[in-house]
Amino acid sequence: MEKQGVNLLLNGAIESFLKDALRVVAKNPSMSGFLLRAAAHQKKAERLRSDLDKEGVRVPPYMIISVTNSCNLSCKGCYSRAQHRREGDEMSFERLRALISEAGELGVSFIFFAGGEPLMRPEILDAAGDFPEIIFPLFTNGLLITDDIAEKFARIKNVVPVLSIEGRKEETDGRRGEGVHDRVGETLGKLRGRGVFYGVSFTVTSENFKTLTDEAYISGLVESGCRLFFFVEYVPVRENTENLVISDGQRSELSLKLESFRSKFPGLFISFPGDEEQFGGCLSAGRGFIHISAEGNLEPCPFAPYSDQNLKGTSLKEALRSELLARIRENGAALSETHGGCALWEKREWVKSLVK
């Protein structure tokens, strides 16, 4: 798919997402007001990205920042731990804040905070609050959300907590640790009680597939106040875990289930990498998103820890001229020849070969 076509589709997808979000939060005046402002800003962000594209700088609308490698849990199959990311000092708070500012000036619309556990550095919430034109989904295990943090989420509308769970108690505790499911449930109550717009994120495996596609299970979460759902297919970053990858048949079933959920529930349902198909395949390497590691490395994707640029001493604008990212985008056809899972993971040896 041609670059311009992808850009138009991405812009349209963002506009549709914001419209759907407005429908979902129709009874929440403060959140509705925020989303209306975000929709207006999106037009400006589109123009910024388009102008920079003419200068040869490909600015994606989405950016993922792994705020830290540290985490208060040790989940089975964690991609972050499996990559042994301890190669250098993490970016300072000042550099993180400056990076967010640069991203806003370039037209980045969404910045996803990931980790590790991003709330190991709670000051990131204050930085995000200074840039209300950007939406910050924050992926967290939820155990560090105190009453004070919950109050902060209630005030800072552009930061959306997304709590990671695996399904019901047995499935969540089996991967994340004894008692985690119930503690996350308590956190959801804190957020709901304060009127916070929040979501959940599932790592979809062959083991929890039945639960995560069960209409009654999703209905219960909707009734508890959840309005945003991320379904992320498991990537076998650890050896001997390939059995957890969902089958082609389950992948097709998941797509149909999500369409059904979208029609039945007042919620936003996002699938990764499934939703990339509408854009002609993998959106990594700046085609739709980029990843920045805790150490400041500009990478094509969280599952592809390869880089030729570091943000500690380079501006984001200059780093986006990355030869590595450009070469991956130029060879996008190679990323469409996969079996439906994470394209960069399946082609990781090819990606690694591009790094000088």
C-alpha positions as CSV (number, residue, x, y, z in Angstrom):
1,M,0.0,0.0,0.0
2,E,1.4,3.4,-1.0
3,K,2.6,5.7,1.8
4,Q,0.0,8.4,1.2
5,G,-2.8,5.8,1.3
6,V,-1.6,4.5,4.6
7,N,-1.4,8.0,6.0
8,L,-5.0,8.7,4.9
9,L,-6.2,5.5,6.4
10,L,-4.4,6.2,9.7
11,N,-5.8,9.7,9.9
12,G,-9.3,8.4,9.2
13,A,-8.9,5.6,11.8
14,I,-7.9,8.2,14.5
15,E,-10.9,10.4,13.6
16,S,-13.2,7.3,13.8
17,F,-11.7,6.3,17.1
18,L,-12.3,9.7,18.6
19,K,-15.9,9.7,17.3
20,D,-16.5,6.3,18.8
21,A,-15.0,7.4,22.0
22,L,-17.3,10.4,22.2
23,R,-20.2,8.1,21.7
24,V,-19.0,5.8,24.5
25,V,-18.5,8.7,27.0
26,A,-21.6,10.6,26.0
27,K,-22.8,10.7,29.7
28,N,-19.5,12.0,31.0
29,P,-19.4,15.8,30.2
30,S,-15.8,16.4,31.3
31,M,-14.5,13.5,29.2
32,S,-16.6,14.5,26.2
33,G,-15.2,18.0,26.4
34,F,-11.6,16.6,26.4
35,L,-12.3,14.3,23.4
36,L,-13.8,17.2,21.4
37,R,-10.6,19.2,22.0
38,A,-8.5,16.2,21.1
39,A,-10.5,15.8,17.8
40,A,-9.8,19.4,16.9
41,H,-6.1,19.1,17.7
42,Q,-5.9,16.0,15.5
43,K,-6.5,18.1,12.4
44,K,-3.5,20.2,13.4
45,A,-1.4,17.1,14.1
46,E,-2.3,15.7,10.6
47,R,-1.0,18.9,9.0
48,L,2.2,18.8,11.0
49,R,2.9,15.2,10.0
50,S,2.1,16.0,6.3
51,D,4.4,19.0,6.2
52,L,7.3,17.1,7.8
53,D,6.8,14.2,5.4
54,K,7.5,16.6,2.5
55,E,10.9,17.3,4.3
56,G,11.6,13.6,4.3
57,V,10.8,13.1,8.0
58,R,8.2,10.3,8.5
59,V,6.4,11.1,11.7
60,P,4.0,8.3,12.9
61,P,0.8,9.3,14.7
62,Y,1.5,6.7,17.4
63,M,4.6,6.4,19.7
64,I,5.3,3.8,22.4
65,I,7.7,4.8,25.2
66,S,8.9,2.2,27.6
67,V,9.3,4.5,30.6
68,T,11.4,2.0,32.6
69,N,12.6,-1.6,32.6
70,S,11.8,-2.0,36.3
71,C,8.7,-3.8,37.4
72,N,7.1,-4.9,40.6
73,L,5.9,-8.2,39.1
74,S,7.6,-11.1,37.3
75,C,5.0,-12.3,34.9
76,K,5.4,-15.5,33.0
77,G,6.4,-14.9,29.3
78,C,7.1,-11.2,29.8
79,Y,8.7,-9.8,26.6
80,S,10.5,-7.0,28.5
81,R,12.3,-9.3,30.9
82,A,13.0,-11.8,28.1
83,Q,14.9,-9.2,26.2
84,H,17.2,-8.5,29.2
85,R,17.1,-4.7,28.6
86,R,19.7,-3.5,31.1
87,E,22.3,-2.1,28.7
88,G,22.5,1.5,30.0
89,D,21.0,4.2,32.1
90,E,17.3,5.0,31.6
91,M,16.4,8.4,30.2
92,S,16.1,11.1,32.9
93,F,12.8,12.7,33.7
94,E,13.9,15.9,32.0
95,R,14.7,14.1,28.8
96,L,11.4,12.1,28.9
97,R,9.5,15.4,29.3
98,A,11.5,17.1,26.5
99,L,10.9,14.1,24.3
100,I,7.1,14.3,24.8
101,S,7.3,18.0,23.9
102,E,9.2,17.3,20.7
103,A,6.7,14.6,19.8
104,G,3.8,17.0,20.2
105,E,5.6,19.6,18.0
106,L,6.0,17.0,15.3
107,G,2.4,15.9,15.3
108,V,2.4,12.7,17.3
109,S,-1.2,12.2,18.4
110,F,-0.9,9.2,20.8
111,I,1.9,8.3,23.2
112,F,1.6,4.9,24.8
113,F,3.4,4.5,28.2
114,A,4.7,1.0,28.7
115,G,7.5,-0.7,30.6
116,G,8.4,-2.6,32.8
117,E,5.8,-0.9,34.9
118,P,5.5,2.8,34.0
119,L,4.1,3.7,37.5
120,M,7.5,2.8,38.9
121,R,8.2,6.4,37.7
122,P,4.9,8.1,38.7
123,E,6.3,11.5,37.8
124,I,5.6,10.6,34.2
125,L,1.9,11.5,34.9
126,D,2.9,15.1,35.7
127,A,4.8,15.3,32.4
128,A,1.9,14.0,30.4
129,G,-0.5,16.4,32.1
130,D,1.5,19.3,30.7
131,F,0.6,18.2,27.1
132,P,-3.2,17.9,27.0
133,E,-3.2,17.8,23.2
134,I,-1.7,14.3,23.3
135,I,-3.5,11.2,24.5
136,F,-1.5,8.9,26.7
137,P,-2.8,5.3,27.2
138,L,-0.7,4.0,30.1
139,F,-0.3,0.2,30.3
140,T,0.0,-0.9,34.0
141,N,-0.4,-3.9,36.1
142,G,-2.5,-1.7,38.4
143,L,-0.9,-2.6,41.7
144,L,0.7,0.8,42.2
145,I,-2.4,2.8,41.7
146,T,-2.9,4.3,45.2
147,D,-5.8,6.6,46.1
148,D,-3.6,9.5,45.3
149,I,-2.7,8.1,41.8
150,A,-6.3,7.4,41.1
151,E,-7.2,11.0,42.0
152,K,-4.5,12.1,39.6
153,F,-6.0,10.0,36.8
154,A,-9.3,11.7,37.5
155,R,-7.8,15.1,37.1
156,I,-5.5,14.4,34.1
157,K,-8.0,13.4,31.4
158,N,-5.5,12.8,28.6
159,V,-3.8,9.9,30.5
160,V,-5.9,6.7,30.2
161,P,-5.0,3.8,32.6
162,V,-5.1,0.4,30.8
163,L,-4.8,-2.4,33.3
164,S,-3.3,-5.7,32.2
165,I,-5.2,-8.9,33.1
166,E,-5.2,-12.4,31.6
167,G,-8.9,-13.2,32.1
168,R,-10.5,-14.6,35.3
169,K,-8.7,-15.2,38.6
170,E,-7.1,-18.5,37.7
171,E,-5.7,-17.2,34.4
172,T,-4.5,-13.9,35.8
173,D,-2.9,-15.3,39.0
174,G,-1.4,-18.1,37.0
175,R,0.7,-15.7,34.9
176,R,1.0,-12.6,37.2
177,G,1.1,-14.1,40.7
178,E,-1.1,-15.2,43.5
179,G,-3.7,-12.5,44.5
180,V,-3.1,-10.2,41.6
181,H,-6.5,-10.7,40.1
182,D,-8.3,-9.5,43.2
183,R,-6.0,-6.6,43.7
184,V,-6.6,-5.4,40.2
185,G,-10.3,-5.7,40.8
186,E,-9.9,-3.4,43.8
187,T,-8.0,-0.9,41.6
188,L,-10.8,-1.0,39.0
189,G,-13.2,0.0,41.8
190,K,-11.0,3.0,42.7
191,L,-11.0,4.2,39.2
192,R,-14.7,3.7,38.6
193,G,-15.5,5.4,41.8
194,R,-13.7,8.5,40.7
195,G,-15.2,8.5,37.2
196,V,-12.0,7.7,35.5
197,F,-12.1,6.5,31.8
198,Y,-10.1,3.3,31.9
199,G,-9.4,0.2,29.9
200,V,-7.9,-3.3,30.2
201,S,-5.3,-5.1,28.1
202,F,-5.3,-8.8,27.4
203,T,-2.4,-10.9,26.2
204,V,-4.3,-13.4,24.1
205,T,-3.0,-16.9,24.2
206,S,-4.3,-20.4,23.2
207,E,-4.9,-21.0,27.0
208,N,-7.1,-17.9,27.8
209,F,-8.7,-17.5,24.3
210,K,-12.0,-19.1,25.4
211,T,-12.3,-16.7,28.3
212,L,-11.4,-13.5,26.5
213,T,-13.8,-14.2,23.7
214,D,-16.7,-15.1,26.0
215,E,-19.4,-12.5,25.7
216,A,-20.5,-12.9,29.4
217,Y,-17.0,-12.2,30.5
218,I,-16.7,-9.1,28.4
219,S,-20.2,-8.0,29.5
220,G,-19.1,-8.2,33.1
221,L,-16.1,-5.9,32.5
222,V,-18.4,-3.4,30.7
223,E,-20.8,-3.4,33.6
224,S,-17.9,-2.7,35.9
225,G,-17.2,0.5,34.0
226,C,-14.5,-0.6,31.5
227,R,-14.8,1.1,28.2
228,L,-11.5,0.4,26.4
229,F,-10.2,-3.1,25.5
230,F,-6.9,-4.1,23.9
231,F,-6.4,-7.6,22.7
232,V,-2.7,-8.3,22.1
233,E,-1.7,-11.6,20.6
234,Y,1.0,-13.4,22.5
235,V,4.5,-13.3,20.9
236,P,6.8,-16.2,21.9
237,V,9.8,-14.2,23.1
238,R,10.7,-17.1,25.5
239,E,11.8,-20.4,24.1
240,N,9.3,-23.3,24.3
241,T,6.2,-21.1,24.6
242,E,5.1,-21.4,20.9
243,N,2.2,-23.5,22.1
244,L,0.7,-20.3,23.6
245,V,0.4,-18.6,20.2
246,I,-3.2,-18.6,18.9
247,S,-4.0,-20.6,15.8
248,D,-5.0,-19.1,12.4
249,G,-8.6,-20.3,13.2
250,Q,-8.6,-18.6,16.6
251,R,-7.2,-15.4,15.0
252,S,-10.1,-15.4,12.5
253,E,-12.6,-16.1,15.3
254,L,-11.1,-13.3,17.4
255,S,-11.7,-10.8,14.6
256,L,-15.4,-11.9,14.3
257,K,-15.8,-11.8,18.1
258,L,-14.5,-8.2,18.3
259,E,-16.9,-7.1,15.6
260,S,-19.7,-8.6,17.6
261,F,-18.5,-6.9,20.8
262,R,-18.3,-3.5,19.0
263,S,-21.9,-3.8,17.9
264,K,-23.2,-5.0,21.3
265,F,-21.3,-3.1,24.0
266,P,-20.5,0.6,24.7
267,G,-16.8,0.1,24.4
268,L,-13.7,0.5,22.2
269,F,-12.2,-2.8,21.1
270,I,-8.6,-2.8,19.6
271,S,-6.7,-5.8,18.3
272,F,-2.9,-6.0,17.8
273,P,-1.6,-7.0,15.3
274,G,-5.0,-8.0,13.9
275,D,-6.2,-4.4,13.2
276,E,-3.0,-3.7,11.1
277,E,-4.5,-5.7,8.2
278,Q,-6.7,-2.8,7.2
279,F,-3.5,-0.7,6.7
280,G,-1.8,-3.3,4.5
281,G,0.2,-5.0,7.2
282,C,2.8,-4.2,9.9
283,L,2.7,-0.5,11.0
284,S,6.1,-0.6,12.8
285,A,9.3,1.4,12.0
286,G,7.4,4.7,11.7
287,R,4.9,3.5,9.2
288,G,2.3,3.9,11.9
289,F,4.2,3.8,15.2
290,I,7.7,3.6,16.7
291,H,9.1,2.4,20.0
292,I,11.5,4.2,22.3
293,S,13.2,2.0,24.9
294,A,13.8,3.2,28.5
295,E,17.5,3.8,27.5
296,G,16.4,6.1,24.7
297,N,16.9,3.8,21.7
298,L,14.6,4.4,18.8
299,E,13.3,1.0,17.7
300,P,10.9,-0.2,15.1
301,C,8.7,-2.1,17.6
302,P,8.8,-3.3,21.3
303,F,9.4,-6.8,19.9
304,A,12.3,-5.8,17.7
305,P,15.0,-4.3,20.1
306,Y,17.3,-3.0,17.3
307,S,18.3,0.6,16.8
308,D,20.7,3.0,15.0
309,Q,19.5,6.1,16.9
310,N,19.5,7.1,20.6
311,L,17.4,9.9,21.9
312,K,19.6,10.9,24.8
313,G,21.8,13.0,22.5
314,T,19.6,13.4,19.4
315,S,16.4,15.2,18.7
316,L,13.4,13.1,17.8
317,K,13.1,14.9,14.5
318,E,16.6,13.9,13.5
319,A,16.3,10.4,14.9
320,L,13.2,9.8,12.7
321,R,15.5,10.0,9.7
322,S,16.8,6.6,10.9
323,E,18.3,4.5,8.1
324,L,17.2,1.3,9.8
325,L,13.5,2.4,10.0
326,A,13.6,3.6,6.4
327,R,15.0,0.3,5.2
328,I,12.3,-1.6,7.0
329,R,9.6,0.6,5.5
330,E,11.1,0.2,2.0
331,N,10.9,-3.6,2.3
332,G,7.4,-3.7,3.7
333,A,6.4,-6.5,1.4
334,A,8.7,-8.8,3.5
335,L,6.6,-8.0,6.5
336,S,3.3,-9.0,4.9
337,E,4.6,-12.6,4.2
338,T,3.8,-13.9,7.7
339,H,1.3,-16.2,9.3
340,G,-0.9,-13.5,10.9
341,G,1.1,-12.9,14.0
342,C,3.8,-10.3,14.8
343,A,5.5,-9.7,11.5
344,L,8.7,-8.2,12.9
345,W,9.1,-11.1,15.3
346,E,8.8,-13.6,12.6
347,K,11.3,-11.7,10.5
348,R,13.6,-10.8,13.4
349,E,16.8,-12.2,11.8
350,W,16.2,-10.1,8.7
351,V,15.6,-7.0,10.9
352,K,18.8,-7.7,12.9
353,S,20.7,-8.0,9.6
354,L,19.8,-4.4,8.7
355,V,21.6,-3.0,11.8
356,K,25.1,-1.9,10.9
